[in-house]
Amino acid sequence: MTVLALGACKRESTSPPTAAGEPQPPVTAPAGTVDAPVELKDIIETNDRYVVGISYPATINRYPGLAKALSAYTEAQRAELMEAVEAFGNDKPTAPYELSLAFEQVVDTPKIVAVAADGSRYTGGAHGQPLIARFVWLPHQDARLTADALIPDPKGWQAISDYVREQLHTAVVNRADEDELEPTDRAALIKSTFRMIDEGTEPEAGNFSEFVPVLDASGHVTALRFVFPPYQVGPYADGTQTVDVPAALLLPHVAPAYAELFAR
C-alpha cells in the first residue's frame, strides 16, 4: 500500500494541474500541425463552369521543399480561378473559365534545380491572363534562390537594368525595321514600347523575380535568363520575352554565399 501511495503521489506531481487542481493528461500536439510532404500529381478537372489542367515533371517529388513551393503557387492560382467562378453563384459563365499550368524541370544538377511554370488563367475577356513563374532551388540548402537574396546590392540591379534595357531596346528597333513601318508609325511604336520597357525594368529585384540559370558543361552558371511576361516590357502581342545577363556582369554584385555557383 505504501508503494502504491508513493506511485500515485509521483503521478500526480508530474501531471499539470487544472484550475480546479485536477490532474490533466499529457499534452500532445494537435493532429495536422506537422507538415506532411507534398506529392504532386497531374490534375485534370472538367465541368460546365471551369476547366483545370496542371502537369508536373515526373521527378519533382524528389525535392519535397520545391514540391511544396510549386503546390503553394498552384493553389494560389486555383483560388483566383474559383473566386471568379463562385462570383456567378448558381449561374455559369458563357464559356468555361480555365486554369492551365505546365511545370517543366529545365535544370537538374546536384547544386541547382530549376522549374519553369507557364500557363494562363481565363476568367472572361478577349484572352487569358498569362501565368509565368520560375523556381530556382538549391538542394544542399533545401531553399529557393530568390532575386533579392542573390543580388542584395542596389548597384547590382542598376547594372542589370541597364543591360536588359539595352537588349530590349535594340530588339524593338530591329523589329520595327523588319516591319518596314512608316516613319510616323515607327517612331510611335518605339516610343510607347521603350516606355513599357523602362517602367518594367526599374532597378529593383521585384522586376527581375523570374529567372533561370544558364549552365556550362561543368554545371556552373554562365548567365541568368530573366523572363518577362506579356505587358511587363511590351504589349500582349509580343508575348513572353527573355534576356540573358552574363555571369561577368553579375558576379561583382552576387552575394558571397552564391558566388561559387557562377563560372569565372
C-alpha positions as CSV (number, residue, x, y, z in Angstrom):
1,M,0.0,0.0,0.0
2,T,2.9,2.4,0.8
3,V,4.4,1.7,-2.7
4,L,1.1,2.3,-4.4
5,A,0.5,5.5,-2.5
6,L,4.0,6.8,-3.4
7,G,3.4,5.9,-7.0
8,A,0.1,7.8,-7.0
9,C,1.8,10.8,-5.5
10,K,4.5,10.7,-8.1
11,R,2.0,10.5,-10.9
12,E,0.0,13.5,-9.5
13,S,3.2,15.6,-9.1
14,T,4.1,15.1,-12.8
15,S,0.6,15.8,-14.2
16,P,-0.1,19.5,-14.8
17,P,-3.0,20.6,-12.6
18,T,-6.1,22.3,-13.9
19,A,-7.6,25.4,-12.3
20,A,-9.6,23.1,-10.0
21,G,-6.5,21.1,-9.1
22,E,-7.4,18.0,-11.1
23,P,-4.6,16.3,-13.0
24,Q,-4.5,16.6,-16.8
25,P,-3.5,14.0,-19.3
26,P,-0.1,14.6,-21.1
27,V,-0.3,17.4,-23.7
28,T,0.1,16.3,-27.3
29,A,0.5,18.3,-30.5
30,P,-2.8,18.8,-32.3
31,A,-3.3,16.5,-35.3
32,G,-2.2,18.0,-38.6
33,T,0.3,20.5,-37.1
34,V,3.3,18.7,-38.6
35,D,3.8,19.5,-42.2
36,A,3.4,16.4,-44.3
37,P,5.4,16.0,-47.6
38,V,3.5,17.2,-50.7
39,E,3.2,14.7,-53.5
40,L,2.4,16.4,-56.7
41,K,0.3,14.7,-59.3
42,D,-1.1,15.9,-62.6
43,I,-4.6,17.4,-62.3
44,I,-7.5,17.4,-64.9
45,E,-10.9,18.7,-63.9
46,T,-13.7,19.5,-66.4
47,N,-17.2,20.7,-65.9
48,D,-19.6,23.2,-67.5
49,R,-18.3,26.0,-65.2
50,Y,-14.5,25.6,-65.3
51,V,-11.6,23.5,-66.6
52,V,-8.4,22.9,-64.8
53,G,-5.3,21.3,-66.3
54,I,-2.0,21.1,-64.4
55,S,1.0,19.0,-65.2
56,Y,4.2,18.4,-63.2
57,P,7.6,16.9,-64.0
58,A,7.8,13.2,-63.1
59,T,10.9,13.7,-60.9
60,I,9.7,16.8,-59.0
61,N,8.8,14.9,-55.8
62,R,12.5,14.1,-55.2
63,Y,12.6,17.7,-53.8
64,P,10.0,18.0,-51.1
65,G,10.6,21.6,-50.4
66,L,10.4,22.6,-54.0
67,A,7.3,20.4,-54.5
68,K,5.7,22.4,-51.6
69,A,6.6,25.7,-53.3
70,L,5.0,24.6,-56.6
71,S,1.9,23.3,-54.8
72,A,1.5,26.7,-53.0
73,Y,1.8,28.5,-56.3
74,T,-0.8,26.2,-57.9
75,E,-3.2,26.6,-55.1
76,A,-2.9,30.4,-55.2
77,Q,-3.8,30.4,-59.0
78,R,-6.6,27.9,-58.4
79,A,-8.0,30.1,-55.7
80,E,-8.1,33.1,-58.1
81,L,-10.0,30.9,-60.6
82,M,-12.5,29.6,-58.1
83,E,-13.2,33.1,-56.7
84,A,-14.2,34.2,-60.2
85,V,-16.3,31.1,-60.8
86,E,-18.1,31.4,-57.4
87,A,-19.0,35.0,-58.2
88,F,-21.6,33.6,-60.6
89,G,-23.5,32.0,-57.8
90,N,-25.9,29.5,-59.3
91,D,-25.3,30.7,-62.8
92,K,-22.4,29.8,-65.0
93,P,-20.1,31.7,-67.4
94,T,-21.0,31.7,-71.1
95,A,-17.7,29.8,-71.7
96,P,-16.0,27.7,-69.0
97,Y,-13.3,29.5,-67.1
98,E,-10.0,27.9,-67.3
99,L,-6.7,27.4,-65.5
100,S,-3.9,25.8,-67.5
101,L,-0.4,25.3,-66.0
102,A,2.6,23.3,-67.2
103,F,5.6,22.9,-65.0
104,E,8.9,21.8,-66.7
105,Q,12.2,21.0,-65.0
106,V,14.7,22.9,-67.0
107,V,17.8,22.5,-64.8
108,D,18.6,19.4,-62.7
109,T,22.1,19.3,-61.1
110,P,23.3,18.4,-57.6
111,K,23.7,22.1,-56.8
112,I,20.9,23.8,-58.8
113,V,17.4,22.7,-59.8
114,A,15.1,25.0,-61.8
115,V,11.5,24.6,-62.8
116,A,9.6,26.8,-65.3
117,A,5.8,27.3,-65.0
118,D,3.9,28.6,-68.0
119,G,0.2,28.8,-68.5
120,S,-2.8,31.1,-68.3
121,R,-5.9,31.7,-66.3
122,Y,-9.1,32.7,-68.3
123,T,-11.9,34.4,-66.4
124,G,-13.6,36.2,-69.3
125,G,-12.4,38.8,-71.8
126,A,-10.5,38.6,-75.0
127,H,-7.8,36.3,-73.7
128,G,-6.5,34.7,-70.6
129,Q,-4.1,36.2,-68.1
130,P,-0.6,34.8,-68.7
131,L,0.9,32.9,-65.8
132,I,4.7,32.9,-65.8
133,A,6.9,31.8,-62.9
134,R,10.3,30.4,-62.4
135,F,11.6,28.4,-59.4
136,V,15.3,28.0,-58.7
137,W,16.0,25.5,-55.9
138,L,19.3,24.8,-54.1
139,P,19.1,21.2,-52.9
140,H,22.0,21.4,-50.5
141,Q,20.3,24.3,-48.7
142,D,16.8,23.0,-49.3
143,A,15.7,26.5,-50.2
144,R,14.6,28.6,-53.1
145,L,17.1,31.1,-54.5
146,T,15.3,34.5,-54.9
147,A,16.4,37.5,-56.8
148,D,16.8,39.8,-53.8
149,A,18.9,37.2,-51.9
150,L,21.1,36.6,-55.0
151,I,21.7,40.3,-55.7
152,P,21.5,42.3,-52.4
153,D,23.3,45.3,-53.7
154,P,21.1,48.1,-55.4
155,K,24.1,48.9,-57.7
156,G,23.8,45.3,-59.0
157,W,20.2,45.9,-60.0
158,Q,21.1,49.1,-61.7
159,A,23.8,47.3,-63.8
160,I,21.3,44.5,-64.6
161,S,18.6,47.0,-65.5
162,D,20.9,49.0,-67.8
163,Y,22.0,45.8,-69.6
164,V,18.5,44.4,-70.0
165,R,17.1,47.7,-71.2
166,E,19.8,48.0,-73.9
167,Q,19.0,44.5,-75.2
168,L,15.2,45.1,-75.2
169,H,15.5,48.5,-76.9
170,T,17.7,47.0,-79.6
171,A,15.2,44.2,-80.2
172,V,12.3,46.7,-80.6
173,V,14.3,48.8,-83.1
174,N,15.2,45.7,-85.1
175,R,11.6,44.5,-85.2
176,A,10.4,48.0,-86.3
177,D,13.0,48.0,-89.1
178,E,12.0,44.5,-90.3
179,D,8.3,45.5,-90.4
180,E,9.2,48.5,-92.6
181,L,6.8,50.8,-90.9
182,E,6.0,54.3,-92.0
183,P,8.3,56.8,-90.2
184,T,5.5,58.1,-88.0
185,D,4.2,54.7,-87.0
186,R,7.8,53.5,-86.4
187,A,8.5,56.4,-84.1
188,A,5.2,55.9,-82.2
189,L,5.9,52.2,-81.7
190,I,9.4,52.7,-80.5
191,K,8.4,55.5,-78.1
192,S,5.5,53.5,-76.5
193,T,7.4,50.3,-76.2
194,F,10.5,52.0,-74.8
195,R,8.3,53.4,-72.1
196,M,7.0,50.0,-71.2
197,I,10.5,48.6,-71.1
198,D,11.8,51.3,-68.9
199,E,8.9,51.0,-66.4
200,G,9.1,47.2,-66.4
201,T,12.9,47.1,-65.8
202,E,13.2,49.7,-63.0
203,P,16.3,48.6,-61.0
204,E,14.7,46.6,-58.2
205,A,14.6,42.9,-57.5
206,G,10.8,42.6,-58.0
207,N,11.1,43.4,-61.7
208,F,13.6,40.5,-62.1
209,S,12.0,37.9,-59.9
210,E,11.5,35.3,-62.6
211,F,14.8,33.8,-63.8
212,V,16.6,30.6,-64.5
213,P,20.3,29.8,-64.7
214,V,22.1,29.0,-67.9
215,L,24.9,26.5,-67.1
216,D,28.1,25.4,-68.8
217,A,29.2,21.7,-69.1
218,S,30.6,21.7,-65.6
219,G,27.3,22.9,-64.1
220,H,28.4,26.5,-63.3
221,V,26.2,29.5,-64.1
222,T,27.3,31.4,-67.2
223,A,24.3,33.7,-67.3
224,L,20.9,34.3,-65.8
225,R,17.9,34.3,-68.1
226,F,15.4,36.8,-66.9
227,V,11.9,36.2,-68.0
228,F,9.3,39.0,-68.6
229,P,5.6,38.1,-69.1
230,P,3.4,39.9,-71.5
231,Y,2.7,43.5,-70.6
232,Q,5.8,44.0,-68.4
233,V,8.2,45.1,-71.1
234,G,5.9,45.1,-74.2
235,P,2.3,44.6,-75.4
236,Y,0.5,41.3,-75.1
237,A,1.2,40.5,-78.8
238,D,5.0,40.5,-78.0
239,G,4.5,37.5,-75.7
240,T,7.0,36.4,-73.1
241,Q,10.4,37.9,-73.5
242,T,13.8,36.9,-72.1
243,V,17.2,38.4,-71.7
244,D,20.4,36.5,-70.8
245,V,22.6,38.6,-68.5
246,P,26.2,37.2,-68.5
247,A,28.0,36.0,-65.3
248,A,30.8,38.5,-65.8
249,L,28.3,41.3,-65.2
250,L,26.5,39.6,-62.4
251,L,29.5,38.3,-60.3
252,P,30.6,41.7,-58.8
253,H,27.1,42.0,-57.3
254,V,26.3,38.4,-56.3
255,A,26.0,37.7,-52.6
256,P,29.2,35.8,-51.4
257,A,27.2,32.8,-50.4
258,Y,26.2,32.1,-54.0
259,A,29.4,33.2,-55.8
260,E,30.7,29.6,-56.1
261,L,27.7,28.7,-58.3
262,F,29.0,31.0,-61.1
263,A,31.6,30.4,-63.8
264,R,34.6,32.6,-63.7
